[in-house]
Amino acid sequence: MNYGTETLDFRNLKVISAVGRGAKGIVFLARTYNGSSKDEWWALKVISKELLQKKNNNKTGECKRVRFEQQILRRFDHPLLPRLKGVLETEKLIGFAIDYCHGGNLHSLMKKQPEKKFSEEAVRFYAVELVLALEYLHKLGVVYRDLKPENIMIQQTGHIMIVDFDLSKKLNAKSANSSCNSSPGSKSPDINTRKMRWLSKLYFHCGSGLPKYDTVNQLDFNTPFRRSESDSVEKSNSFVGTEDYVAPEVILGHGHNLSVDWWSFGVVLYELFYGTTPFNSANRKETFHKILNEDPEQKGEMTLLKDLIAKLLEKDPDRRIQVDEIKSHDFFKGVQWDTVLEIARPPYIPRNEIVDKPGFCRKDVESFVHGIFFPKNKNDNGEKEKNKEEVKKEDGKEKEKEKGNVNDDSTNNKNVWVEKLSQNQTKNDNFLIF
């Protein structure tokens, strides 16, 4: 396990380009800056401290989420999960580096298929690897809570890698005196009352995203963790996830456990096979209504894959299929789970098409991240152009100080960052929105 982590410095990093963005930060393609051909390519996730403070009203909760993600990445020792390469902190930024995946994400790969969906054999391959990755996380007591094709990357070998653990949580093992909230037989409000309470909240949150997650607890990996999954952990009452993939119990506010990942796994399998999510609607309220009240539509005769999807999309988490039943399901008949990663041939192996370019300095990155999350008034075009010229001049001076003269290509590359992060960013299949 990776207990030690290198402290990164922009002076020793070569930041090439922006490859993705999220609610709080930007992901850059980077490598160590020593000119060695053996250097590894990294995904450098950089987060604005100012934005974290603003989102959390100058408290420390949002920063804890970042620290949590770093802490959990340190524990991973699995070929389908990222390795923490190093952590980074400046006066304005906080971040970390993980493995870079050359093949983009599974959603982009799906859209490149002839019918914008995968064959059953390809679905089986990716399903097997997802089961192994989730099983590993669950054995650590970690519920992922944001499984979707956009968070499933394709490594250079063609195998998957699950990324973005911002919404993950370490669930505490159940004690003998577990609270009534976590007890299967505990008294609780009528289910229809809870539905109305949570659905009424959808109107309040429709313009600002999902409600915020709960304060993170420190990881405690020394606590013994029983093999049985959902029955062995306390529940979380957080409201987190991506709307098309969120489980019914999360919407209802019942409290949730590891079982929510298997629901999302079912949604992902459905999407990979059919090319669309099972409960997709025009807005969040309608999507949540379908998740709570409707069964997924599966046309044609029942197959083993369709049967597995139906069992995963069971609305009652206590009846939903769990890891042991999943691995023994006939859809996976013949899979040698202990050796599958060594012998399985991925359906797609990406080519390494990265072009090495001049790197960008710390000030470039800080200025760029700040500009994305704190943009200037777009209506003031004259002032905007003036500011662009001033930024270019300042950037030029800073580059000369830190790395010497940089040719015109670097300035052009910087403009590409802005283009990729524009409102048309989703048109670029290689660009990750997390």
C-alpha positions as CSV (number, residue, x, y, z in Angstrom):
1,M,0.0,0.0,0.0
2,N,1.1,3.5,-0.8
3,Y,1.6,5.1,2.6
4,G,4.3,7.7,1.6
5,T,3.5,10.4,-0.9
6,E,5.8,12.8,-2.7
7,T,5.3,16.5,-2.3
8,L,5.1,18.0,-5.7
9,D,6.5,21.4,-6.8
10,F,5.7,23.3,-10.0
11,R,9.4,23.8,-10.6
12,N,9.7,20.0,-11.1
13,L,6.5,19.5,-13.0
14,K,5.8,19.9,-16.7
15,V,2.1,20.9,-17.1
16,I,1.1,20.3,-20.7
17,S,-2.7,21.0,-21.1
18,A,-6.1,21.0,-19.4
19,V,-7.9,17.7,-20.0
20,G,-11.0,18.1,-17.7
21,R,-12.8,20.2,-15.2
22,G,-15.2,19.8,-12.4
23,A,-17.2,21.8,-9.9
24,K,-14.2,22.9,-7.9
25,G,-11.1,22.2,-10.0
26,I,-9.3,21.5,-13.3
27,V,-7.4,18.3,-14.3
28,F,-4.2,18.9,-16.2
29,L,-2.0,16.5,-18.1
30,A,1.5,16.6,-16.5
31,R,4.8,14.8,-16.0
32,T,8.0,15.3,-14.0
33,Y,10.2,18.0,-15.5
34,N,13.5,16.3,-16.0
35,G,13.4,15.4,-19.7
36,S,13.6,11.6,-19.1
37,S,11.8,9.5,-21.7
38,K,10.8,7.2,-18.9
39,D,8.8,9.8,-17.1
40,E,5.2,8.9,-16.4
41,W,2.2,10.9,-17.6
42,W,0.0,12.1,-14.7
43,A,-3.4,13.5,-14.3
44,L,-2.9,16.6,-12.0
45,K,-6.1,17.6,-10.3
46,V,-5.9,21.2,-9.1
47,I,-8.5,22.9,-6.9
48,S,-8.9,26.6,-6.2
49,K,-8.6,27.3,-2.4
50,E,-10.6,30.5,-2.9
51,L,-13.4,28.6,-4.5
52,L,-13.4,26.0,-1.7
53,Q,-13.7,28.8,0.9
54,K,-16.5,30.4,-1.0
55,K,-18.4,27.2,-1.4
56,N,-18.1,26.4,2.3
57,N,-18.5,29.9,3.7
58,N,-14.9,30.2,4.7
59,K,-15.1,27.0,6.8
60,T,-13.0,23.9,6.3
61,G,-15.5,21.3,5.2
62,E,-14.7,21.4,1.5
63,C,-11.0,21.3,2.2
64,K,-11.7,18.1,4.2
65,R,-13.2,16.5,1.1
66,V,-10.0,17.2,-0.8
67,R,-7.9,15.8,2.0
68,F,-10.2,12.8,2.2
69,E,-9.7,12.0,-1.5
70,Q,-6.0,12.2,-1.0
71,Q,-6.1,10.0,2.0
72,I,-8.2,7.4,0.4
73,L,-6.0,7.3,-2.7
74,R,-3.0,6.6,-0.5
75,R,-4.6,3.3,0.5
76,F,-5.2,1.9,-2.9
77,D,-3.2,-1.1,-4.1
78,H,-5.3,-2.4,-7.0
79,P,-4.7,-2.4,-10.8
80,L,-8.1,-0.9,-11.5
81,L,-7.8,2.0,-9.1
82,P,-5.5,5.0,-9.3
83,R,-2.2,5.4,-7.4
84,L,-1.5,8.7,-5.7
85,K,1.7,10.1,-7.2
86,G,2.1,13.2,-5.1
87,V,0.3,16.1,-3.5
88,L,0.6,19.8,-4.3
89,E,-0.1,23.0,-2.5
90,T,0.5,26.6,-3.2
91,E,-1.0,29.8,-1.7
92,K,-3.9,29.6,-4.2
93,L,-4.2,25.9,-5.1
94,I,-4.4,22.5,-3.6
95,G,-4.1,19.3,-5.6
96,F,-2.7,15.9,-6.3
97,A,-1.5,13.7,-9.1
98,I,-2.7,10.2,-10.1
99,D,-2.1,7.9,-13.1
100,Y,-3.1,9.4,-16.4
101,C,-5.4,7.2,-18.6
102,H,-4.6,7.4,-22.3
103,G,-8.0,6.0,-23.5
104,G,-10.3,8.7,-22.2
105,N,-13.5,7.7,-20.4
106,L,-16.0,4.9,-21.0
107,H,-18.7,7.3,-22.0
108,S,-16.6,8.8,-24.8
109,L,-15.6,5.3,-25.9
110,M,-19.3,4.2,-26.0
111,K,-20.2,7.2,-28.2
112,K,-17.5,6.2,-30.7
113,Q,-19.1,2.7,-31.2
114,P,-21.0,2.1,-34.5
115,E,-24.4,2.2,-32.7
116,K,-23.2,4.3,-29.8
117,K,-23.4,1.3,-27.5
118,F,-21.4,-1.8,-26.6
119,S,-21.9,-5.5,-27.6
120,E,-22.8,-7.9,-24.8
121,E,-19.3,-9.3,-24.8
122,A,-17.8,-5.9,-24.3
123,V,-20.3,-5.1,-21.6
124,R,-19.3,-8.4,-19.8
125,F,-15.6,-7.4,-19.9
126,Y,-16.2,-4.0,-18.4
127,A,-18.7,-5.4,-15.9
128,V,-16.2,-7.9,-14.6
129,E,-13.6,-5.2,-14.0
130,L,-16.1,-2.9,-12.3
131,V,-17.2,-5.7,-10.0
132,L,-13.6,-6.3,-8.9
133,A,-12.9,-2.6,-8.3
134,L,-16.1,-2.1,-6.3
135,E,-15.5,-5.3,-4.3
136,Y,-12.1,-4.0,-3.4
137,L,-13.5,-0.6,-2.3
138,H,-16.2,-2.2,-0.3
139,K,-13.7,-4.5,1.6
140,L,-12.1,-1.2,2.7
141,G,-15.5,-0.1,3.9
142,V,-15.6,2.6,1.2
143,V,-18.8,3.4,-0.7
144,Y,-18.0,5.1,-4.0
145,R,-21.4,6.8,-4.6
146,D,-20.7,8.3,-8.1
147,L,-20.3,5.4,-10.5
148,K,-21.0,6.5,-14.1
149,P,-19.2,6.0,-17.4
150,E,-17.6,9.4,-17.2
151,N,-15.8,8.3,-14.1
152,I,-14.5,5.1,-15.6
153,M,-11.3,5.7,-17.5
154,I,-9.5,3.5,-20.0
155,Q,-5.8,2.8,-19.1
156,Q,-3.1,2.4,-21.8
157,T,-3.5,-1.3,-21.4
158,G,-7.2,-1.2,-22.2
159,H,-8.2,-2.0,-18.6
160,I,-10.5,0.3,-16.7
161,M,-9.6,2.7,-13.8
162,I,-12.3,4.2,-11.6
163,V,-11.4,7.9,-10.7
164,D,-12.8,10.9,-8.8
165,F,-13.4,9.9,-5.2
166,D,-14.7,13.3,-4.2
167,L,-18.1,11.9,-3.1
168,S,-16.8,8.6,-1.6
169,K,-17.2,7.9,2.1
170,K,-15.8,5.5,4.6
171,L,-18.7,3.8,6.4
172,N,-18.2,2.8,9.9
173,A,-18.5,-0.9,10.8
174,K,-21.7,-1.6,12.7
175,S,-21.4,-1.9,16.5
176,A,-23.7,-4.1,18.7
177,N,-25.5,-0.9,19.7
178,S,-26.2,0.5,16.3
179,S,-28.6,3.4,16.2
180,C,-32.2,2.9,15.2
181,N,-31.4,4.7,12.0
182,S,-29.3,1.9,10.8
183,S,-31.4,-1.0,12.1
184,P,-33.4,-2.8,9.5
185,G,-36.4,-3.1,11.9
186,S,-36.3,0.5,13.3
187,K,-39.4,2.6,13.2
188,S,-39.4,5.3,10.5
189,P,-41.8,7.8,8.8
190,D,-44.3,6.4,6.3
191,I,-42.6,5.8,3.0
192,N,-45.0,8.1,1.1
193,T,-44.4,10.9,3.6
194,R,-40.6,10.6,3.0
195,K,-41.2,10.6,-0.8
196,M,-43.1,13.8,-0.6
197,R,-40.6,15.4,1.7
198,W,-37.7,14.6,-0.6
199,L,-39.5,15.3,-3.8
200,S,-40.5,18.7,-2.5
201,K,-36.8,19.4,-2.0
202,L,-36.2,18.9,-5.7
203,Y,-37.8,22.2,-6.5
204,F,-35.5,24.1,-4.1
205,H,-32.4,22.5,-5.4
206,C,-33.3,22.4,-9.1
207,G,-31.1,25.4,-10.0
208,S,-28.1,24.7,-7.8
209,G,-27.4,21.0,-8.1
210,L,-27.8,18.3,-5.5
211,P,-27.8,19.0,-1.8
212,K,-24.3,19.1,-0.3
213,Y,-22.8,16.1,1.2
214,D,-22.2,15.5,4.9
215,T,-19.0,16.4,6.7
216,V,-16.4,13.7,6.1
217,N,-15.1,11.5,8.9
218,Q,-11.5,10.6,9.1
219,L,-10.6,7.3,7.6
220,D,-10.1,4.5,10.0
221,F,-8.8,1.4,8.2
222,N,-7.7,-0.3,11.4
223,T,-11.3,-1.1,12.3
224,P,-12.1,-4.7,11.6
225,F,-14.5,-5.0,8.6
226,R,-16.7,-8.0,8.2
227,R,-16.9,-9.7,4.8
228,S,-20.7,-9.3,4.3
229,E,-21.2,-6.0,2.6
230,S,-24.3,-3.9,3.4
231,D,-25.2,-5.6,6.6
232,S,-21.9,-4.9,8.2
233,V,-21.8,-1.1,8.0
234,E,-23.7,1.9,9.3
235,K,-25.7,4.0,6.9
236,S,-25.0,7.4,5.6
237,N,-27.8,10.0,5.2
238,S,-25.9,12.2,2.7
239,F,-27.7,13.2,-0.5
240,V,-25.0,12.7,-3.1
241,G,-24.5,11.3,-6.6
242,T,-25.4,12.1,-10.3
243,E,-29.1,12.2,-10.9
244,D,-29.5,9.4,-13.5
245,Y,-27.4,7.0,-11.4
246,V,-28.6,7.8,-7.9
247,A,-30.4,5.0,-5.9
248,P,-34.0,5.2,-4.6
249,E,-32.9,5.1,-1.0
250,V,-30.7,8.2,-1.5
251,I,-33.6,10.2,-3.0
252,L,-35.9,9.1,-0.1
253,G,-33.4,9.9,2.6
254,H,-33.6,6.5,4.2
255,G,-29.9,6.3,4.8
256,H,-27.8,4.3,2.4
257,N,-24.9,1.9,2.5
258,L,-22.7,-0.1,0.0
259,S,-25.7,-1.3,-1.9
260,V,-26.1,2.1,-3.7
261,D,-23.0,1.2,-5.7
262,W,-24.6,-1.9,-7.0
263,W,-27.7,0.1,-8.1
264,S,-25.4,2.5,-10.0
265,F,-23.6,-0.5,-11.4
266,G,-26.9,-1.7,-12.8
267,V,-27.6,1.7,-14.4
268,V,-24.1,1.7,-16.0
269,L,-24.6,-1.8,-17.5
270,Y,-28.0,-0.7,-18.9
271,E,-26.4,2.4,-20.4
272,L,-23.5,0.5,-21.9
273,F,-25.9,-2.1,-23.5
274,Y,-28.7,0.2,-24.6
275,G,-26.8,3.5,-25.2
276,T,-29.0,5.5,-22.7
277,T,-29.7,5.5,-19.0
278,P,-32.9,3.7,-17.9
279,F,-34.6,6.6,-16.1
280,N,-33.5,9.5,-18.3
281,S,-36.0,12.4,-18.4
282,A,-36.3,16.0,-19.3
283,N,-35.6,17.2,-15.8
284,R,-34.4,16.0,-12.3
285,K,-37.9,15.8,-10.8
286,E,-39.1,13.5,-13.6
287,T,-35.9,11.4,-13.4
288,F,-36.3,10.9,-9.7
289,H,-40.0,10.1,-10.1
290,K,-39.1,7.3,-12.5
291,I,-36.3,6.0,-10.3
292,L,-38.8,5.7,-7.4
293,N,-41.8,4.4,-9.3
294,E,-41.0,2.8,-12.6
295,D,-39.2,-0.3,-13.7
296,P,-36.5,0.0,-16.4
297,E,-37.7,-0.8,-19.9
298,Q,-35.9,-3.8,-21.4
299,K,-37.3,-4.8,-24.8
300,G,-37.1,-8.2,-26.3
301,E,-36.7,-11.6,-24.7
302,M,-35.0,-11.9,-21.4
303,T,-31.3,-12.6,-21.5
304,L,-28.8,-13.2,-18.7
305,L,-27.5,-9.6,-19.0
306,K,-31.1,-8.3,-18.8
307,D,-31.8,-10.5,-15.8
308,L,-28.7,-9.2,-14.0
309,I,-29.6,-5.6,-14.7
310,A,-33.1,-6.2,-13.3
311,K,-31.7,-7.7,-10.1
312,L,-29.3,-4.8,-9.7
313,L,-32.1,-2.2,-10.3
314,E,-34.2,-3.6,-7.5
315,K,-35.6,-0.6,-5.6
316,D,-35.5,-2.2,-2.2
317,P,-31.8,-2.2,-1.2
318,D,-32.4,-5.1,1.2
319,R,-33.5,-7.3,-1.8
320,R,-30.9,-5.9,-4.2
321,I,-28.3,-8.4,-5.5
322,Q,-24.9,-8.1,-3.7
323,V,-21.4,-9.0,-4.7
324,D,-21.4,-12.8,-4.0
325,E,-24.6,-13.2,-5.9
326,I,-23.4,-11.0,-8.7
327,K,-20.2,-12.9,-9.2
328,S,-22.1,-16.2,-9.3
329,H,-24.7,-14.9,-11.7
330,D,-24.9,-16.9,-14.9
331,F,-24.0,-13.8,-17.0
332,F,-20.5,-14.3,-15.6
333,K,-20.4,-18.1,-15.9
334,G,-16.9,-19.3,-16.7
335,V,-15.2,-16.1,-15.4
336,Q,-12.1,-17.0,-13.3
337,W,-12.3,-14.1,-10.9
338,D,-8.9,-14.6,-9.4
339,T,-7.0,-14.5,-12.7
340,V,-9.3,-12.6,-15.0
341,L,-7.1,-9.4,-15.0
342,E,-4.1,-11.5,-16.1
343,I,-5.7,-13.3,-19.0
344,A,-8.6,-11.2,-20.2
345,R,-8.1,-9.2,-23.5
346,P,-9.7,-5.8,-23.4
347,P,-12.0,-5.0,-26.3
348,Y,-10.2,-1.7,-26.9
349,I,-6.6,-0.7,-26.4
350,P,-5.8,3.0,-26.9
351,R,-2.9,4.3,-28.8
352,N,-0.4,6.6,-27.0
353,E,-1.0,9.8,-29.0
354,I,0.3,12.3,-26.4
355,V,2.4,15.1,-28.0
356,D,5.0,16.5,-25.7
357,K,4.8,20.3,-25.6
358,P,6.4,23.2,-23.7
359,G,5.2,23.2,-20.1
360,F,3.4,26.0,-18.1
361,C,4.5,27.6,-14.9
362,R,2.8,27.9,-11.5
363,K,1.4,31.3,-12.2
364,D,0.0,30.2,-15.6
365,V,-1.9,27.4,-13.8
366,E,-3.1,29.6,-10.9
367,S,-4.2,32.4,-13.3
368,F,-6.0,29.9,-15.5
369,V,-7.9,28.1,-12.7
370,H,-8.9,31.4,-11.2
371,G,-10.1,32.7,-14.6
372,I,-12.3,29.6,-15.1
373,F,-14.1,29.8,-11.7
374,F,-14.0,33.6,-11.3
375,P,-14.5,34.9,-14.8
376,K,-14.5,38.6,-15.6
377,N,-17.6,40.4,-16.8
378,K,-18.3,39.0,-20.3
379,N,-20.2,42.1,-21.4
380,D,-17.2,44.3,-21.0
381,N,-15.5,43.2,-24.2
382,G,-13.0,46.1,-24.3
383,E,-11.8,45.5,-20.8
384,K,-11.7,41.8,-21.4
385,E,-9.3,42.2,-24.3
386,K,-7.2,44.6,-22.3
387,N,-7.0,42.1,-19.5
388,K,-6.0,39.4,-21.9
389,E,-3.1,41.4,-23.1
390,E,-2.0,42.2,-19.6
391,V,-2.2,38.6,-18.6
392,K,0.0,37.6,-21.5
393,K,2.6,40.1,-20.6
394,E,2.7,39.0,-17.0
395,D,2.8,35.4,-18.0
396,G,5.7,36.1,-20.3
397,K,7.7,37.7,-17.5
398,E,6.9,34.9,-15.1
399,K,8.0,32.3,-17.6
400,E,11.3,34.0,-18.2
401,K,11.9,34.1,-14.5
402,E,11.0,30.4,-13.8
403,K,11.9,28.5,-17.0
404,G,13.6,30.9,-19.4
405,N,12.1,32.0,-22.8
406,V,9.2,30.0,-24.1
407,N,8.3,29.9,-27.8
408,D,5.0,31.0,-29.3
409,D,3.6,27.4,-29.2
410,S,3.2,27.7,-25.5
411,T,1.0,30.7,-25.8
412,N,-1.1,29.0,-28.5
413,N,-1.4,25.9,-26.2
414,K,-2.7,28.1,-23.4
415,N,-5.4,29.4,-25.7
416,V,-6.4,25.8,-26.3
417,W,-7.0,25.4,-22.6
418,V,-9.6,28.1,-22.7
419,E,-11.2,26.7,-25.9
420,K,-11.6,23.3,-24.3
421,L,-13.2,24.7,-21.2
422,S,-15.7,26.8,-23.1
423,Q,-19.4,26.2,-23.3
424,N,-18.8,23.8,-26.2
425,Q,-16.5,21.6,-24.1
426,T,-18.7,18.5,-24.2
427,K,-18.1,18.2,-28.0
428,N,-14.6,17.2,-27.3
429,D,-14.7,13.4,-26.7
430,N,-11.2,13.5,-25.0
431,F,-12.2,16.1,-22.5
432,L,-13.4,14.9,-19.1
433,I,-16.2,16.6,-17.2
434,F,-16.2,15.3,-13.7
